[in-house]
Each structure stands twice: as structure tokens, then as C-alpha cells.
Amino acid sequence: MVGLLLQIQKAGSRLRFDPAIRASLKGYGTGDFLKDLGAGVTVGVIALPLAIGFGIASGVTPAQGIWTAIVAGALISLFGGSRFQIGGPTGAFVPVLAGIVAADGYSGLALATMMAGVMLAGMGIFRLGGLLKFIPYPVVAGFTTGIAIIIFTAQLNEGLGLGLKLPEHVPQQVLALAAGFHNLNWRAVSVLLLTVGVIYGLPRITAKVPPSIVAVVATTLLAAALDWPVATIGSKFGGIPVGLPGWHWPEISLDRLRHLMGPAFTIAALGGIESLLSASVADGMTDTRHDSNQELIGQGLANLLTPLVGGIAATGAIARTAANVRGGARSPVSGLIHSMTLLGVVFVAAPWAQFIPLAALAGILMTVALRMAEWDNFYTLWQGPRTDFAVMLTALALTVVFDLTAGVGAGLLMAAVMFVRRMEEISHVHLLTPDNDPELDGGDSLRGRVIPDGVVLYRFHGPFFFAAADKLEVALRGSGGRPKAVIFRMRYVPAMDGTGLQAFRTNVRKMRRDKVHVLLTGVQPQPMKVMFESGLADEIGLDYFCADAEEALALSKKLLDQDALRQ
């Protein structure tokens, strides 16, 4: 096995991309393999009930959930950018995928997932992995908590044994559950409570046994021994077929591609966010660093190819990845072993899976939802800026009431508006005098200096962008009189955008038309680049760019003296 892995490493050196498995296999030995073997088998056992549960919750069969974990998990480990990432179906996808299946069937979901795979791979190829870090944390916390509420609410149906056909959105689901509560099955509730009790209680006794597997085995044996009339995988889905899944190719047409572009983008965005968050968690636990662009390529390939075997969308799973690290994993080989473990289950243990109660799976997913929700961040964000708290609540509420796209879209829009407002608040243009200059000493300070008659100075502070562009004209109007020379101190302007440039150019031209000399001091690299490439620097004259206020005052005095001699 080790020899085969070394051959994979050598072959990978000829690939144009650089998956994490290549570097991980340098110096790889038997001891490393044994560590990966133990971690991989453990995570495979943990992943089994989750793959089944997430498959059912997403509107497909348990077998499709398992095959997603097998195929996508292996592809993400082979081609991803993290040494410890475990891929498969996750709770974050559940409301999105279930909605697509309800509207367009599995064929629509398969096509949307493949489109998302192309988007993810493209983002990685074009080195856009770093862009996902710009999604504000309040938005992530809001939609994550919203997804947790959606999962928890939907699982009450099977957990209480109601057997209802629930509507799509949470408010209607709550009404349907309340209306059908009189049909509660106390045996299903018993299975649910036992599952939750084992999952939360067993780790207090031992951490060596996956509690979800113990809960599934215990509730399955209990329900079978007592012949309880509860819904099972077999009664609802006919069990899990033994053997390979067969080949699936979705129907593709231009109309379907247009129709599914929105859902595909949602899958890609959510998959990219969660996979990179999961990889970052692994980095924090192991003091390593993942390649975000390569990780997106691996995620893209997994989502492009997994639907061909009947799978659904997949991404990095934070809890399973953390369990992989805690299990002693050394490389992505543990992820391959995780997939092989699930493959063995399909061929060996599948006939017994039909007896698993759906209430047990509901209990597992409800505990996942409770752990997934960012409840403690409510207090943390409340202690910070109230605008961030409002962004989180908006993303949460719209995700629950409408869907993930509405929640994330509105959250991002609000966060962008709040950011612009904060930047506008810290951007200023002030008339500068020796008395009000905050610079106490140095070449840029006006303290103790004599300002020549006809010279005025303005201090820029903060980014000069579209939201602050009008502040320049307001400041110029408020100076009073018509100066002969204007000095703009710009050492605290880190950036200038197109609107700021146009406003600055307009005012410079007005002043030059009125025979006013315009000088600039301390211009930072980005604004200088913008002014140079736009031609404004040449229009002002490079000789009029000064290092500091001392140099600008000396130059302005010289220019005014020359003007006086000409008169």
C-alpha cells in the first residue's frame, strides 16, 4: 500500500496543479500509514450515519448519501489542498439540495451540482480562493444558524413519528407540525430521546467509541427486539442496495442550464465557504497551512464527478475533519481510507442498514444542528457594533423564512452598506493650520511654521472613495476667499477609487483654471498609481509632488515669489 502511494506521489509531480497529497507523501512510511489507517477507519464509522441522514434530509436516498461520501471524499482527499480534509455531504447543503430536488427532481440537482463543480474548479484555477475570506463573519454566523434551525425543524417530523409531508419553508413547517402533533408516535420519540442521550452522554464515559454509531446500533436493536412500529430505512426506501451504484447522466439543455444557474451558484458559494472554513479549522489544530485555490479545485472535481454515480453536492465537513485530526491522521491518505471504509459497509453491512429507525437518524441530525448553530455568537456580536448584530439577524431570519440565497444576499448587501458607511465616517478633508495640526513634530508638522500669505493646506484622512468624494468640495468651499496655492497633505490616504479620482481631478482643474498652484505631499503608492495611470499626475506636474509639508511650503513660497515678479 505504501509503495502504491509513493507511485501516486511521483505521478502527481507531473500534474499542473499541486494537491496536498503530493507533499504529504514525501518521506511517507509505514508508521504514517498506520496512523492514517486508524484515523480513516474511525472517521469512516463516524461518517456512515451522517451520510445516510444527510442524504435523506436532502431529498434523495440513503445510498446516494453514502456514495457521495465515498466518491467525493476520495476525490477531495486526492486533489484537494488540505492534508486533513474529510469531504462528503453536510448539513449546510440540506435546505438548498432539498429545495432543488423538490422543484427539479434529482436530475436537476445532479446538473446543478456539476455546474457548481465547474464554478469551484474555475475559482481555484484562476486563484480566487482568497476572495471567500471577504465574506463577513456576521453573514456566515447568520446563515449557519439559520441552516441549523431549518435542519432541526425538518427532523422533528421523523423524530416525533408524525409521518407528514412537510412544506418547504420553516414557518409553514411549524404550522404543519403543530397541526399533526396529535399523531405523535411515542415509540419514535423514545428512539429520538435515546439517540440524543447516547450522543451527549457517551463521550462523558469514553471518547474511544463514536457515539452516533452506538446510538444507531442501540436504537436499531431496541426497535427490532420490541417490534416497534417506527419508520425505518427499509420501510421508506427499501434499504441500501449492495454493489456499485451505476452510471447517471443528467439531461442537459440550454434552458436547464439557465434555470439552474442560481442554485448552482448557491451550491458553489456555500461549498467553497464551508470547505475553506473546515480546512482552516484543521490548520488551527495542526499548525499547518492549506492551499485554498487547490482545495477549491479538489472540491470542484468532486462535485463535477460525484453526480455521475448518483451522488449529491459535497464539501469539507468540519466535524469529521476535526475527528480525523484528533484520530492522528498524517496525510490525505486517511481521507481515502475513510472512503474505503464506507465502501466496505456498502458491500458487507448494507442488508442490515434497512432496520435503522428514521427517528434515530433524525436525532443525529438534530444534534448536528444544535452544534452547528452559532448560539454563543449572539452575545459576542451583541457586545460589538450593533450593525454587525443586525446583519447576523437579517441573514438568519431571511434564511429561515425564505431561503439561503435571500439570507446571504441580504446579509452581504447590508454588510457592504455598513462597511461603506464606516469608511465614510473615518474619511475626512480638513483645513489645516499650525494651531490644529495633529502632527506635533517632523517635516510634515505645521507647528511653529509660518504659512505664506495666499497658501492654504488641507489634510486628507482615510480612503478617498465614492462615499467621501463630496467632502473635498465641501472643505474647499469652507476655506473662505481664493487662495494662490493649495497644499493637500495625503500621507493618510491609503487608497483612492475612480469616483474619488474624478472628484479630485475636477477640483484640481478648477483651481488651475483660476491660476491656483496645487501641491501634494506624502502621496501613498496606491493613490499615486491611480493618479499616474489616469494622467492626473502629469497634469498636476510631478515637480508638485512633495515629500512633506516643509518641502511643499518652501516650493509654494518660491512659486508665489515668481508670480509676484511676473506682475
N, C-alpha and C positions, 0 to 999 in steps of 0.2 A: 504493500500500500504506500509506504514512504517513497519507494522508488518511482511509483506512478506519479505521485505528487511532484517529485522533482522534475519529471519529464514535463508536466504541465507548466512548471515554473520556467523551464527552458523555452518551451513553445511560446509562452506569454511574452518573452523578451522580444519576439518578432512582431508583436501586435503594435498598432499605432497608439493605443491607449494603455494606461498603466494601472490595472486593477490591483487592489491591496494584496491579493493572494500572491503576487509575484515576489514582492519584498518579504512577505511573511515566510516564504518557503526557502529563503536563503539561510543555510545552516540548519534547516529543519531536521530534527532527529526523532528517534523512536520515543523518547520521553515527551517531546512536544505532541506527538501523535496520540499518546495515551491520555494526556491532559485534554486534548481536543475530543477524544473519544468519550470520555466521561461527561464532559460538558455538553456535547452534542446529543448524547442519548437522553440526558436529563431534560434538556430543552425540548427535545422531540416529544417526550412524555407530557411535558407541560403544555406543549402546543396542540396536542391532539384534541382535547375538549374545546379549546378556544377556536380551532379551525372549524370544527363541526358547528359550534354555536354561532360564530360569525357568518358562516355560510348560510345557515338557516335564517338568521336575522336579516341578511342581505337579500332574501327572497329567492335563494337558489337551494340546491340540495346539500346535505351534509358531505357527500362525496366531492362535490365541487369545491367546498371549503377546504377539504383535506388535500385535494390535488393542487389547489392554489398554494398551500403551504409547502408542498413537495417541490413543485416546479419553480415557483417564484423564489422560494427560499434558496434553492440551489443556484439559480441564476444570479441572484443578488450577492451571494457569497462568492461566486466565480468572477463576477465582473464589477462588483461594487468597489467603493473607495474606503470602506471601513473594515478593519480587521475583525471586528466582533459583531457586526450587524446580523441580526436574525430577521428575515423577511417573511411576510405572509399576510393573510387577511387581518385587518384590525378594526377596532370599534369605531374609529373616526370615519371610516368609509360607510358604515352601516346605513345611515339615513340617506346618503347620496345614492348608493347602489340599489337600495330597496325602492327608491323613487323611480330610478331608471327602469328597473325590472317591471314595476307596476305600469309604467307608461309605454314601454317599448319592448318588453319581454327580454329574455336572456340574449337573443341575437343583438338587440340594441345595446345592451350592457357590454357584450363582447367587443362590438365595434368601437364604442366609446372608450373602453379600456385600452384597446390597441392604439387609438388616436392619442390618448393620454401618454402611452408609452413613447410614441414618436415625439411628442412635445417634450417629455422629460429628457429623452436622449439628446434632442436638439439643444435643450438648455445646457446640458453637460458639455456637449461638443463645442458650443460657442462660449463656454466659460462663463455661464451666467449663474453658477451655483451661489455666488456671494450675494446675489440680489435678494434671495429669500430672507436674509438676515435683516432686511429693512422692514419687514412686516412687524409692526409694533406689538409689544408683548400684551397690552390690554386687549387687542384684537384676538390674538392667539388664545389668551385665557378665556375670553368671552365665548368664542365658538367652540372651544374644547369643553367647557362646562355645559354649553347648550347641547352638544352632541351626547354628553353623558346623560343629560335629562331625557333626551329622545330615546336612547337605548334603554334606560331604566323603565320608562313609561311603557315602551313597547313590550318589554319582557313580563310585565305584570299579567298579561293575557294568559300565557302558558304557565307562569308561576302560580297563578291562582286557579288554574284549571278551568278557565271560562270558555275557551274554545271559540272565541269571537273572531270575526273578520274585521280587523281594525281599520279605520280610515287613515289617511296619510299623515295628517298633522296632529301634534300633541294636544291642542285644545279639544279637538273632536274625539281624539282617543280617550281623553279623560272622561268626557261625557259618556262615551260608549262603555267604558269600563264601569262607571258608576251605575249605568242603566242595567248592565248584565251582572252586577255583583251578587245578585240573589242566586246565581247559578254556581257560586263558589264551590270548588271540589276540595274538601278538607284534606284528602289524601295527597293531592298535588301540593297543597300548602305545606303539608308535613315534609314532603320531599324538598321543597324550596327551603324551608327553615333548616332542615338537616344539612343541606348543601352549604348554606351560608354559615352555619355553625361550625362545620368542619373547616371551611376555608379560613375563617378568622381564628378558630380555636387551635387547630393542629400545629401551626407554627409556634405556638407558645410551648408546645411539648417537644417537638423536634422540627428541625429545618431540613432534614435529610430526605423527606418524602414529599413530593408535590401534592399539596392539599387538594387541588382540583381533581386529580386522578383518584385520590382516596374518596372524595365526595361522590364522584361518578360511580365508582365501584360499589360503595356502600349503599347508595340510593337505588342502584340497579338491582342489587341482590335483595334489598328490602322489598321493593315493589314487586319483584318476581316471586319471592317467597310467600308474600301475603296475597298475591294475585290481585293487587290493587288496580282498579280501572282508571289508569292515568295514561295520557297520550305518550307514546314513545317514538323513537326514530322509525321503528318498523311500522307502527300503525299509521304514521303520517307520510313517510317517504318510501316505505318498502325496504328499509335497510340500506346498507352500503355495499354496492356491487364489488365483488372480488375481481381483480385483474386491471388491465390498462383501461384508461377512460375513452379511448377512441379519438378520432380527429374531428375538430369542429372548425368550420369556416363561416364567418358571418356574412350575411348578404350586404354587399357594398354598392352604393349608388351615390351620385352627387347630392341628391335630395336628402338622403340619410346622413351624409357627412355634414351638410349644413345644419340639419336638425339636431345632431348630436354634438356639435362643436362646443356649445355651452357646457353640457355635462362633462365632456372630455376635458375641458379646461379646468373645471372644478376638481375632477379626479387628479389631474396633473399637479395643480397647485397644492391640494391637500396632501398628496403623496410626497411631493417634494419637501413641504414643510415638516411633515412628521418624520420622514426618513432622516433628514438632516438634524432634527432635534434628537432623534434616537442615537445617531452617530455621535453627536456632541455629548450626550449622557455617557456613552461608552468611553469617550476621550477623557471625561472628567474622572471616571472610575479607574482608568488605567494609565493616565498621564501620557496619552498618545495623541496623534492628530490625524484626522481623516481627510481625504481629498473630496471636497464637496462636489466638484464637477464630475469626477469619476463615479461617485456614488449616484449621481443623477443618471449617468449613462447606464449603470447597472440596474437601477430602478426602471429606467425606460425599456431596456431589453426584457426585463421580467414581465412588465405589463404588456409589451408587444407580443410576447410569445405564449404567455400563460393561457390566454383565451383560446388558443389553438387546441388545448386539451380540455377545454370546458371550464377553465378557471375564471376567477374574478380579479378585480383590482387588488394589488398588494403594495405594501410599503414596509419600511423598517418598523418593528414592533418594540417599543421602549421597554416594556416589562420583560419580554423574552430576551431581548439583548442584554438587559441588566442581569438576568438569571444566567445567561451564557458567560458573562464576565465573572460573576460570583462562582460559577462552576469550574473556573480555572482555565478557560479557553485561551489558546495561544495564537490562533490564526483563523482565517475563514473556513478552514477545514472543519471546524466544529459546526458551522452552518450547513455544510454538505452532509455531515453525519446526522444532523437534525432532520434533514430531508430524507435520508436513507432510513432513519428510524420510523418515520411516518409511512414510508413506502412499505416497510416490513409489516406495519399494522394493517395496511390495506390488503395484503396478501395472506396474512395469518389470522388477525383478530377481527376482521370486518364482520363475519357472521354474528358475532356476539354484540356488536355495536347497536343492532336493531332493538335491543332491550333497554337502551338508555332512556330514562324518562326525560321528556322535554322540560319538565319543571326543574330538573337538575341543571340542565344547560342554561335555563333562564336564571337560576340562582348564580351560576358562574358569571354570566354576562352582567348581572346586576351588581355583583361585587366589583367587576372590572369598571363599570360605570361610576361607582362610588369612589374608586381610587383614581379614576381618570379626571373627575371634576376638580377644578381649581378652587375649592371652597376656601382654603386659607388665604388665597389671594384677594378675596373680597376685603378683608381687613387691611391687608398690606396696601392695596390700591386706594382704599378709603383714606389711609393715613397720608398718601401722597397727593398730587394735584387732583382736584375733583373732576377735571376734564378727562383724565385717564380712566377714572372710575365710571364716568358717563359713557365713554367709548366701550368699555367692557360690558356694561349693562345693555347697551344698544346691540352689540354683536350677539350677546347671549339671547336677548328677547327675540330678535328677528330670526335667529337660527331656530329657536324653538317654535315660534308662531308660524313662520313661513318656511324658510329652508336655509341651508348653509350659504348658498350664493348670496342671498339677501343679507344675511348676517355679516359675512366677511366684507361684502361690497360696501355696506353702510358703515361698518366699523372702520374700514380703510379710508373712506371719504371723510368721516368725522376726524380721524386721527390726522389726516393730511391738513384739514382746515385748522385744527388746533395747533399743529406744528407751524403752519404759516403765521398764525396769529401770534404765537410765542416769538417767532423770529422777527416779526414786525415790531413787537414790543421792545425788543432789545436793539433795534436798528434806529440810529439817531443821526441827525445832522445839526450841529450846534455852532453858533457864532462863538469864536474863541478869542479871549482876551488874556493879558497877563494875570488878571485877578482870578479868572475862573478856570484856568488851565489845570487839569488834574495831574499833569506831569510836573513834578516838583524840581527835577534837575535833568541834566543831559542836553544834548543838541536839539532835541525835539521840544524842550520846555520853553514856554514864553515868560516864565517867571524872571522878573528883573530885566527883561529886554525892552528896548524902545521900538515901538512899531511905527514905521514911516507913515507920514500922512498919506491918506488915499489907499492904504493897504488894509485889507480885512482877511481874516483867517477863519476857516471852518473846519471843524473836527468831525469826521465820519466815524461812526462806531457801529459795528455789526455788518452782516451781509447786506449789500446794496442790490436788492432784487425787486420784483414787481410790486410786492406789497409795501415797500418802503420808498419807491421811486418818487412819490409826490412830496416826500419830506424835504428833498433838496430844494424844490421850488418854493416851498413854504418858508424855509430858512433864508433863502436869498431875498425874498420879499420883505422879510422882517428885519433886514440889516439896516435899512434906512439910508437914503442917499444913493449916489452912484460912485462906487469905488474905482480906483485906477488900476488896481491889481488885486487879484483874489488868490489866496493860497489855500488849497484843500489838503489837509493832513489825513492820509489814508492808511496809516500803518495798522489800524484796527479793522480794516475791511478784508475779511478772508476770501470773499467771493463776490462776483458781480454777474448777473444774468442779462439776457437780452433786453428786457424791459428797463433794467437799471442803466444799461449801457445807452439805450436810446434817450432816456431822460437826461443823463449826464451829457451826451453829445448835444442835445437841443440847447441846454443851458450854456454849454461852452461856446457854441456858435453865437448865441445871443450876446454873450459878454464880449467875444472877439469882434462882433459887428459893431459894438459900442466902444471899441478901442480899449477894452479892458484886458490886461495881461492875466493869463491863467497859469498857475504853477501848481504842481502836485508834489507831495513829499511822502516817502515811505510806502510806495505802492507795492503791494504783495504780489507774488508770482501769478496767481490766477487772474486777478483783475488786470494786471499788466499784459498777460497773454491775450485776454479778451480785447483790450484796447488796441494792442498791436495788430492782431489779426483783422480787426474791423477797420483799421486805418485811422482810428481816432488818435493814436499815439503820434503818428506822423503829422496829423492835422494840428495837434497842440504844439508839436515840436519836441524832440527828445531832449533838447537842452533845457526844457522847462520842467523836467522830472528831476527832483532834488532828493538827496538822501535824508535830510531832516529839515526842521524849521529854521535852524540857524543859517543853513545854506540858502534856503528859499527866501528868507528875509534879506540876505545880502544881495541875491540876484534881483529881487523886486526893487530894492533901492537903486541898483545900477540901472535897471530898465527905466525907472521913473526919472532918474537924472538925465538919461539920454533923451527922453521925451521932452524934458524941460529945455535942453539945449537946442532941440529942433524948432521950438516955438519962437 
